[in-house]
Amino acid sequence: MKRLSVKHNPKKKRASAEKKTSSQNGQCPGPDERKEVDNSYLEGIDESEVVVLTVDNYDELVTQTNDMYLIEFYAPWCDHCRKLAGVWAELAKWLKGEVKVAKCNAEENRSLGNKFNVPSFPTLIFINPDDRDDWEKYEGQR
C-alpha cells in the first residue's frame, strides 16, 4: 500500500499573522479581505500533477473521459483550502495513473460549484467514470 508523506514547513507563516481577519476568527471573510489574496502559501508546493478545472475545460477533461476524479472545490481566501494545498499536491503525485486529482476555484467557476451543491470550502468530490451523475461528496471533518 502506498504511504502519503507530507512535509510541514514551520518557517512558513501566514502573511497576515499579526492582523487577525474575520476568516481567522471563524467567520466568512468580508469583500475587502477576499480581494487581497496572498498566494505565498503555494511557494515550494509542486502542483504540476494537480489538474486545474474550469467551466471551460470541465466537459473535455472530466465528462468526456473514463478517468476517476477527486476534485477540491476551493476559495482562494479560505484558510482550510490553503492548508490543504500541500497535501493535495502530494496526493496528486501519489495517485498519478490511478485517480486524477483536481482543483476548481469555486468563486471563479460558480456554475461548477452549483452543479455539485458546494456549500462551503473546501468541498471534496469523487467522480466515478462508470456513473458521472452519481458522484460522492466527502462529509468528514475539515
N, C-alpha and C positions, 0 to 999 in steps of 0.2 A: 504494500500500500504506500502511496506517495505521502510524504510529510511536507507540510507547508511551514516554512520558517520566514518570519518577517523580522527584519532588524529595526529596532527602535533607536532613533537618534535623539538623545536627551538634549543635545545642543540646540535643536530647532525649537523655537518658541513662537507663539503667536505674535504676529506683528503688532497687535493691539493689546498686549498683555497688561500694559499699565492703565488702559482705559477700558472699563467694562461696558460692553454694549448690551442692548436688550436681549440679543440672542444668547449671550453668555450668561444672562440671568434666567434663562429658560423660557424666554418669550420669543415670539417671531420678531425678526428684525424689522425696523421701520424702513420706509422707502429710501431714506438717505443712506442707511447702512448697507442696503442691498447694492447701491451703485458703487460703493467703494470696496470692491472685492480685491483682496490681496492673494495672488496665486503663488506666493513664495513657498507655500506648503508643498508644492509639486517639485521643488528643487531636489534633485537626486533620485527622483522616482522615475523608473523606466516604464512608461506606459505604452511601449511600442506594440505589445500584444493585445491591448485593450481596444476593442472596436468602438468607434465613436458613431453613435446612431443619431440621425436627424430625421425630420419629417421627409426630407428629400430622398434619403437613401434607405429608409426602413424596409420598404417593399422589396427592393432589389437584394438587400443583404439578409433579411430575415424571412419574409413571406415566401419569396421565390427560391428558397434553398432548402436543403434537407439537414441543415445544421441545428444542433441544440444550442440554445442561447440562455445565458444568465445575464440579466440586464439590471443595472443600477440606475434608477431614476434619481437624479440629484439636483440640488440647487447650489450655485457657486458660493453663496453666503452661509450654507449650512455647516455647522461645526462637526456634526456626526459624519457628514459626507466627506469632509476634509480629513477626518481621522481614518476613514475607510480607504482613502486613495491608495496608500501604500500596500495595504492588504489586497485590494482589488487588482493592482498591477501584478503582484506576486501570484495571485490566484489565476490570472490570465496566462502566465508563463507555465504554471503547474498543470493547468487543464488543456494546454495547447494540443490540438489534434483530437480532443475528445468533446469539449464544450467551448463554444465561443463566449468569451466574457466581454460584455459591452457596457457602455455607459451612455446615458442620454440626459442632457441638460433639459430638465422638465420646464424650466422657465422660458427657454428659447423655443421649445418644441411642445407647446401646451396641448396640441391635439393628440400627441402620443401619450402624454400623461393622462389625458382624459380617457383615451381608449382603454387604459389599464387601471382606471379609477385610482390614480395615485393621490392618497390623502395627505401624505407627509413625506419628509425626506430623511434619509434615503429610503426608497422603496425598491425592494429586490423582487424580480420576476423571473421565473423559469419557464421557458417555452420549449415544448417537446415538438420535434418535427412531425411526429405522427398525427398530432391534432393541434394545429396552431390556435384554434379557438378555445382550447381547454388548457390555459396557462395557470401556473401556480404562483401565488404571492407568499413571500416569506412573512410569517406572522410572529416571529420571536422577538426577543429584546433587541434593542439598538446597541 
